[in-house]
Amino acid sequence: MTRPISRRAALAGLGLAAASAGCLGRTENIAGRDPPEQLTLEINATPADADPNGIRIARQLEEHLTAVGIDVRLNTVGQTDLWRKVLINQNFDLYVGQFVETEPFDPDALYGLTHSRFVAESGWQNPFGLTEMAVDDLLERQRRAGGRDRDDAVAALQETVCELQPFSVVAFPDALTAVQENRFDGWTEDRQPLSVTGLLELDPAAVDGSATDASAGGNETVADADADEAAGNALRLVTTDDRITENWNPIAAEYRKYGTFTGLLYDPLARADGDAVFPWLAAGWERVDDTTLEVTLRDARWHDGEPVTASDVAFTYEFLRDTSLGNVETPVPTPRFRGRSSLVEGARVRDDATVRLTVPEVNETVAARALQVPILPEHVWAERARAATIAGFELDFETTEAIVSNNPDPVGSGPLRFAEATAGESVAFERNPDHFLVRPDPETDADAADDTADPRAGVPPRFHGKPAFDRLRIEVLPSDIPAVEAVAEGLADATVSNLGPESVPRIGRSTDARLVSGRSAAFYHVGYNVRRSPLSNPRFRAVIARLIDKAAIVDDAFDGYAQAATSPLAASPTAVPESVAWTDGRDPVHPFFDDDGSLDVAAARAALRDVGYRFDDEGRLLSRGR
């Protein structure tokens, strides 16, 4: 006789369980249930001190899978090791994680995430191993179509992906940030305060209606801060994620979460801000014919003083396709940005400031995405095209130094440049005085040459003269609580990493700290390795999806600071069709096996029998063929 698992009971121990999961690299095996014929699945997730929300999702799924007779092994590993396991080695059954884009994204982001052309590649391109012609066709169609036709293609794409479930969307979290407001203005709910554009939009705080030096006011005692930070205009952030103190490689999948800080080191040709796309490193672009974009560059220099040229742009797109530059037998594409870079089939340099990109016949929205990759200096990265290995990891494919390098002393062209770092403790960046954002406008600056064009033409005025700080320092703290306390005590201006809901009351008790809560597009999800049986069966994946009680997770794990969803585009401006829209607290595609607030174990087991599975006399789900 099966007994339903109470929704509340299943989640009641999450806080304690999550707290006990803080030992990095610890594997928790459920003892005493290891007969060879029982179906076993491993769930990979980061521990509570790295991501309390992710481990809570994993714990609930573990509880529900166990209840229906599956042997579950919950493996907690550090964030870098998790992404190496999933994105590089592809050695996993299920994992719990977040998507990498925090700002609402165009549906074409699903191209890299799910197209079968990327199934053999490592990285964020199709990490699930999905090969489905219907998905491929819709991905290609949405690239070519425009207007209503594209809307229809995107709607059908959402329906198909949600039905097949290569990954299960769980929830879109609120981006919770603790901020001080006496030194900088611009921490707003309607923009991600810790995105690239959000940080660049900050202004010095005003006192009595006039702008002040941002270093004035507040407690300037920053732990281990350099003298110039204490005396100058420094933005001080705290995080629980130490990866940015060790690795500045913009194409390294396992070391990048959102890419905010590498995005400040490396300029793309264009930036997106909501629905708008505006020129950045590019002065502008135009379509020459149906398959060609001509891009003109601004006058820019790399952080080492070398000029940025069209050759660097052409090199970047070639490099993203094959980081070995032909030095190994099989191309080694970058593990990031492949969906966007795949739009560019070739690049031809016309002169130092002009390059022509061969882009297939796609709509203008998708074409603009091709311009949103970090441009790399050829004289630095061309030397990293040799074959390489990762110490301690056995890979069944070749990789390159470009992918495994931590990119010491990074050379970009962005508004910030690298200053110094202590691994695991802190990193500091400084303002790039040569960046086009801070160059004078000849129409408003008497010292500028009369015949000089505006170096910021096309860039929205709110970014002119930015950043509003001379130095950016990020300090690593052990958990959310000391991070919030650092802001409350004036030791930091804002938190960087995702705050758990338990931090919110502490923010409210401080008179000098404020909670900024904005919706993030970085959805939490459960990813499935579709390359492996039984996860290769979409009907089996559908049953697992129905074991995820999303409403309970939002209410109890996120304490309401999230929104449950079915579609990965639920936070994007694209309309979500009614067929996959979350309504009435219920997933419209794969609803939770709900029995009045409890897991309906009998219904879940019946669904597994319908898929072709059977149970032994002890209620254990048997592997197929046993």
SVG drawing of the C-alpha trace seen along z (x, -y; Angstrom):
<svg xmlns="http://www.w3.org/2000/svg" viewBox="-7 -75 58 84">
<polyline fill="none" stroke="black" stroke-width="0.4" points="0.0,0.0 1.4,-3.4 1.1,-6.4 1.0,-10.0 3.9,-12.3 2.7,-15.5 3.8,-18.6 4.6,-20.3 6.3,-17.3 8.5,-16.9 9.7,-20.5 9.8,-20.7 13.3,-19.4 14.8,-21.4 16.3,-24.1 18.1,-21.5 19.0,-19.3 20.3,-22.2 22.4,-23.4 23.9,-19.9 24.8,-20.0 27.5,-22.6 30.5,-20.2 31.7,-20.7 32.2,-17.6 30.3,-15.4 28.2,-12.6 25.2,-11.4 24.1,-7.9 20.9,-6.4 22.1,-3.3 20.5,0.1 18.7,-0.2 21.2,0.9 19.9,4.1 21.2,4.3 17.8,4.5 16.4,1.3 16.5,-1.8 19.0,-4.3 19.3,-8.0 21.8,-10.6 20.9,-14.2 23.7,-16.7 23.4,-20.1 25.5,-22.7 25.4,-22.7 23.4,-25.1 26.3,-27.6 26.6,-28.0 22.9,-28.0 20.3,-27.3 17.5,-27.4 19.0,-24.8 19.6,-22.2 16.0,-22.6 14.7,-21.8 17.0,-18.8 15.9,-17.6 12.2,-17.7 12.8,-15.8 14.9,-13.3 12.1,-12.8 9.5,-12.3 11.6,-10.0 12.3,-7.8 8.6,-7.7 7.8,-6.2 10.5,-3.5 13.6,-4.9 17.0,-4.7 18.3,-8.2 21.8,-9.5 22.1,-13.1 25.6,-14.4 26.5,-17.9 29.5,-19.5 30.9,-23.0 29.5,-25.2 32.6,-24.8 32.7,-21.0 29.0,-20.8 29.3,-22.7 32.4,-20.6 30.4,-17.5 27.4,-18.6 28.7,-21.0 32.1,-19.6 32.2,-15.9 28.4,-15.4 28.6,-12.8 25.3,-13.2 21.7,-11.9 19.9,-14.9 21.1,-18.3 19.6,-21.3 20.9,-24.7 20.1,-28.1 20.2,-29.4 23.0,-31.9 21.0,-35.0 19.6,-37.3 18.0,-39.8 14.9,-38.8 16.2,-37.2 15.1,-36.7 13.6,-33.3 16.7,-32.6 18.6,-31.8 16.8,-28.4 18.7,-27.8 22.0,-27.2 20.3,-25.5 18.4,-22.8 19.5,-22.5 20.8,-19.1 23.7,-20.5 25.4,-21.2 24.8,-17.7 28.4,-16.7 29.8,-20.0 30.6,-20.8 29.2,-23.8 25.9,-25.6 25.0,-24.5 22.5,-21.6 23.9,-20.2 21.0,-17.8 21.8,-16.0 18.4,-16.6 18.0,-15.4 14.5,-16.2 13.8,-17.2 10.6,-19.1 12.6,-21.3 15.3,-21.9 12.8,-22.9 11.1,-25.4 14.4,-26.9 15.3,-27.4 11.9,-28.8 11.9,-31.4 15.3,-32.6 14.0,-33.3 10.4,-34.4 9.3,-37.9 6.3,-39.5 3.3,-37.2 5.0,-34.3 7.8,-34.4 5.4,-34.7 3.6,-31.5 6.9,-29.7 8.0,-30.7 4.7,-29.6 5.0,-26.2 8.6,-26.0 7.6,-26.6 4.9,-24.0 7.2,-21.4 10.1,-21.9 7.7,-21.9 6.1,-18.6 9.5,-16.9 11.0,-18.2 14.8,-18.0 14.7,-20.2 12.0,-21.1 11.6,-24.8 10.9,-25.1 10.7,-28.8 12.0,-32.3 13.5,-33.7 13.4,-37.3 16.9,-38.7 17.3,-39.7 20.0,-42.3 20.9,-44.2 22.1,-47.7 23.4,-50.9 22.0,-54.0 24.2,-56.8 27.0,-56.4 25.4,-55.4 21.9,-56.0 20.3,-53.7 19.5,-50.5 16.1,-50.0 13.7,-47.1 12.9,-47.5 16.5,-46.8 18.9,-44.1 21.1,-46.2 24.0,-43.8 23.9,-43.3 26.5,-45.0 24.1,-47.8 22.8,-48.0 26.2,-48.7 27.0,-51.2 23.8,-53.1 24.7,-53.8 25.3,-57.5 27.0,-59.1 24.6,-59.7 23.2,-63.2 23.1,-65.2 20.8,-68.2 20.1,-67.9 23.7,-68.0 25.9,-65.2 28.6,-64.3 31.8,-62.3 30.7,-58.8 33.4,-58.1 31.9,-60.6 29.4,-59.4 29.1,-55.9 31.6,-53.8 34.8,-53.7 36.4,-50.9 36.5,-48.2 38.2,-45.0 41.7,-44.9 40.9,-47.8 43.8,-49.6 44.5,-53.2 43.3,-54.4 40.0,-52.6 39.4,-54.2 40.3,-57.7 38.8,-57.3 35.6,-56.5 35.2,-52.8 32.1,-50.5 32.3,-47.8 30.5,-44.5 30.3,-41.3 29.7,-37.8 29.6,-34.1 30.9,-32.9 34.7,-33.0 35.1,-32.1 35.5,-35.7 38.6,-35.9 40.3,-33.0 39.1,-33.0 38.5,-35.9 38.0,-33.7 34.8,-35.0 34.4,-31.7 34.9,-29.3 31.5,-27.7 32.2,-26.2 33.6,-29.5 30.9,-31.8 27.5,-32.2 26.1,-35.3 29.2,-36.8 28.6,-40.3 32.2,-41.1 33.8,-39.6 31.1,-41.6 32.7,-44.8 36.2,-43.7 35.2,-42.7 33.1,-44.8 30.6,-43.3 29.8,-45.0 26.3,-45.7 24.4,-45.6 20.8,-44.8 18.7,-46.7 15.2,-45.4 13.8,-45.2 16.4,-47.8 19.8,-46.9 22.3,-49.7 25.9,-49.9 28.7,-49.5 32.1,-48.7 30.6,-49.0 29.9,-52.6 27.1,-51.1 26.1,-48.4 24.1,-48.0 22.8,-45.1 24.7,-45.2 22.7,-42.3 20.5,-39.4 23.5,-37.6 26.0,-40.4 26.2,-42.8 28.9,-45.5 30.1,-46.6 32.1,-49.8 34.1,-50.0 34.7,-52.9 38.2,-54.1 39.1,-51.8 42.1,-50.3 42.8,-47.1 43.8,-47.4 47.5,-46.8 47.4,-49.8 47.1,-48.0 44.3,-49.2 41.1,-47.3 40.8,-46.5 38.5,-44.7 41.0,-41.8 40.2,-41.2 36.5,-41.0 37.0,-38.6 39.3,-36.5 36.8,-36.4 34.1,-34.8 36.5,-32.3 37.8,-31.5 34.4,-31.0 33.7,-28.4 37.1,-26.6 39.3,-27.7 42.1,-25.4 42.1,-27.5 42.6,-24.2 45.4,-22.9 43.6,-19.8 41.8,-17.2 38.3,-18.1 37.2,-21.7 36.9,-22.8 34.2,-25.4 33.8,-27.7 31.5,-26.4 29.7,-29.7 28.1,-32.0 27.8,-29.3 24.1,-30.0 24.9,-33.6 28.3,-33.0 26.7,-30.2 24.9,-33.0 28.1,-34.2 29.4,-31.9 32.3,-34.1 34.0,-37.4 36.0,-39.5 38.1,-42.5 37.7,-45.5 40.0,-47.9 41.1,-48.4 37.7,-49.8 35.3,-47.8 34.4,-44.2 31.8,-42.3 30.0,-39.4 28.3,-36.7 25.0,-36.1 22.3,-33.9 18.9,-35.1 17.5,-35.7 15.3,-38.4 16.9,-41.6 16.2,-40.6 18.2,-37.4 20.9,-39.1 21.5,-41.6 22.2,-38.7 25.2,-37.8 26.8,-41.1 26.4,-40.4 29.5,-38.3 32.7,-39.5 35.3,-40.6 38.7,-39.1 42.2,-40.5 43.8,-38.3 47.3,-39.0 46.4,-37.4 44.1,-34.6 45.7,-33.2 48.5,-31.9 46.0,-29.8 44.9,-27.6 47.1,-24.7 45.6,-21.4 45.4,-21.2 44.2,-18.9 42.5,-19.6 44.4,-18.2 42.4,-15.5 39.8,-15.2 39.6,-12.6 37.9,-14.0 36.8,-12.0 37.4,-14.9 40.2,-17.4 40.2,-20.8 42.4,-23.9 44.3,-26.2 41.8,-28.9 39.0,-27.0 41.0,-25.8 43.0,-28.9 41.9,-31.1 43.0,-34.1 45.4,-35.7 45.9,-39.5 42.9,-39.7 43.2,-42.1 39.9,-43.4 38.6,-46.7 35.8,-47.3 35.1,-50.1 36.8,-48.3 40.3,-46.7 41.8,-44.1 43.8,-45.5 44.5,-42.7 43.1,-39.6 43.7,-37.2 42.2,-33.8 39.3,-33.0 39.2,-36.3 38.8,-39.4 39.3,-40.9 39.6,-44.5 39.0,-46.2 39.7,-49.8 38.1,-52.3 39.5,-52.3 40.4,-55.9 40.7,-55.2 37.2,-53.8 34.9,-55.5 32.3,-56.1 34.6,-58.6 36.0,-60.4 34.9,-64.0 32.1,-65.0 33.4,-67.7 30.0,-69.5 30.0,-69.9 33.7,-69.8 35.8,-72.9 39.0,-70.9 37.9,-68.3 39.0,-68.7 36.4,-70.4 36.8,-67.8 36.4,-64.8 33.2,-62.8 31.3,-62.0 33.0,-58.8 29.8,-57.7 27.4,-58.2 24.5,-55.8 25.1,-54.9 22.2,-56.0 23.2,-59.2 22.7,-57.4 25.9,-55.5 28.0,-58.5 30.9,-59.2 30.4,-55.9 31.2,-54.0 30.5,-56.3 33.3,-54.7 37.0,-54.6 37.4,-51.2 35.3,-48.1 36.2,-45.7 34.5,-42.3 35.1,-40.6 34.2,-36.9 32.3,-36.1 31.3,-32.7 27.5,-33.0 24.5,-35.3 24.2,-36.4 27.7,-38.0 27.2,-39.5 24.0,-41.3 25.6,-42.4 28.6,-43.9 26.1,-46.0 24.1,-47.0 27.3,-48.0 28.5,-50.2 31.4,-47.9 29.9,-47.2 27.6,-48.9 25.7,-45.8 25.6,-42.0 26.3,-40.2 25.3,-36.6 21.7,-35.4 20.3,-36.0 18.1,-33.4 14.8,-34.6 16.0,-34.0 18.3,-37.1 15.4,-39.4 14.4,-40.0 18.0,-41.0 17.9,-43.6 14.7,-45.0 16.2,-45.4 18.9,-47.7 18.2,-51.5 21.0,-51.8 20.3,-48.9 17.5,-48.3 16.2,-45.2 16.1,-45.5 13.9,-42.8 13.6,-42.4 12.5,-39.4 15.4,-37.4 15.2,-35.5 17.8,-33.0 15.3,-30.3 15.9,-27.4 15.5,-24.1 16.1,-20.3 18.2,-19.2 18.1,-15.7 20.8,-13.8 18.8,-12.7 21.7,-10.6 21.1,-8.0 18.3,-5.6 15.7,-5.9 16.0,-9.7 16.1,-9.3 12.4,-8.5 10.3,-11.7 7.4,-9.9 9.7,-8.9 11.0,-12.5 7.4,-13.7 6.7,-11.6 9.7,-13.0 8.5,-16.5 5.2,-15.7 7.1,-14.9 8.2,-18.5 5.8,-20.5 6.7,-23.9 4.0,-25.8 5.3,-24.3 8.9,-25.2 8.0,-28.8 6.0,-29.1 8.2,-27.2 11.7,-27.1 11.7,-30.6 9.3,-32.0 7.3,-33.5 10.3,-35.3 9.9,-33.5 7.3,-32.7 6.6,-29.1 6.6,-28.6 6.4,-26.0 8.1,-27.9 11.7,-29.0 10.5,-32.3 8.1,-33.1 10.2,-36.2 10.8,-37.4 8.8,-40.0 7.7,-37.3 4.1,-36.2 3.8,-32.8 0.9,-30.9 -2.0,-30.0 -1.1,-26.3 2.1,-26.7 1.2,-29.6 1.3,-29.0 -2.3,-29.7 -4.3,-28.8 -1.2,-27.4 -0.9,-24.5 1.5,-23.4 -0.7,-23.1 1.6,-20.6 3.0,-18.2 1.0,-19.0 2.2,-17.8 0.8,-14.5 -1.2,-16.4 -3.5,-14.8 -4.8,-17.8 -1.4,-19.1 0.4,-15.8 2.3,-13.7 -0.1,-11.1 2.3,-8.2 -0.2,-5.8 -0.9,-8.0 2.8,-8.5 3.4,-4.8 0.5,-4.2 2.0,-6.7 5.3,-4.8 3.5,-1.5 1.9,-3.2 5.4,-4.0 6.3,-0.3 7.9,0.0 7.1,2.5 7.8,2.7 9.0,5.6 7.2,6.8 8.9,4.2 7.7,1.3 11.0,0.7 11.0,-0.5 12.9,2.0 15.1,1.1 13.8,2.0 14.6,5.5 15.1,6.8"/>
</svg>
